[in-house]
Amino acid sequence: MPIATREAYGLELAELVKKNPKVVVLDADLAGSTKTILAKKAVPERFFDLGIAEADMIGHAAGLAASGYIPFASSFSMFCTGRAWEQIRNSVAYPHLNVKIVGTHSGIAVGEDGVSHQAIEDIALMRAIPGMEVYVPCDGAETRAVIRYVAETENPCYVRLGRSSVEDVYPNDMEFDFSRIHVLNRGKDVAIFACGLEVQETLKAVKRLQAEGINPTVVDVCSIKPLDEKGILEILETHERIITAEEHNIIGGLGDAVSAVSVKYMPRKIKKIGLQDRFAESGPFDELLAKYNLTEEAIYHAVKE
């Protein structure tokens, strides 16, 4: 059933906070939107609303982690990464504290809220911080699995989630290995690496292409950092042409991560689908995805070219 990844987060976090007394939840006056309100309803004494003050929220999260708790700190992706970047770097990553930063409403699919709320740099910001892990799940099942996974690690993590409902890619009982990329379709000639909602757009494009006798390999890259270099190299070895697709600036995101592996081990022709180093605008999210070439149509034509 289609569900927003932020909603899947709220559902899993509510279960997690009930099961693990070390888990605490922090929000920045957006609990209804980030869906952490579900955790608040489940265990209100371990929920803390810090108001519209993301930097303060990260500081509190660092203190709780230093005291042995596992804090999940949430806000819109634009604010919990951009507004609080210094605090994340100095108060969380430098002392390597066990803080989980979860950003919802990422990318341009946040729609009418406009550029001020459209995080298209957050993956790059978090990737650049030493020791920070970065995850971009594509659907509800993968999101819930990511939340369970990061709760068990002791590393600082950033999880990037979306606003709108997305179609299921995986069954609810899927077992994930986040140390590896996941190949959704094994094809030939061209390989497409995607993350987040671009996974669904890629799968739609592949259906059209298969009807024309073209069968691309499709790879879901949920773990942007740490990156499965070995798995990516295995794809590069058997594919001459590579496409990356992400709802993010093409600078610093998935495309650059895959390109770095290619440059290091096996040069390939790589086309990056994403925001072409430009901002979007306010508007309905489906119209924005189409205008900035982030839909199945753009992926379809990229493969044909």
Secondary structure, 3 states (H helix, E strand, C coil): CCEEHHHHHHHHHHHHHHHCCCEEEEECCCHHHHCCHHHHHHCHHHEEECCCCHHHHHHHHHHHHHCCCEEEEEEEHHHHHHHCHHHHHHHHHCCCCCCEEEEECECHHHHHHCHHHCECCHHHHHHCCCCCEEECCCCHHHHHHHHHHHHHCCCCEEEECCCCEECCCCCCCCCCCCCCCEEEECCCCEEEEECCCHHHHHHHHHHHHHHCCCCCEEEECCEEECCCHHHHHHHHHHCCEEEEEEEEECCCCHHHHHHHHHHHHCCCEEEEEEECCCCCCCCCHHHHHHHCCCCHHHHHHHHHC
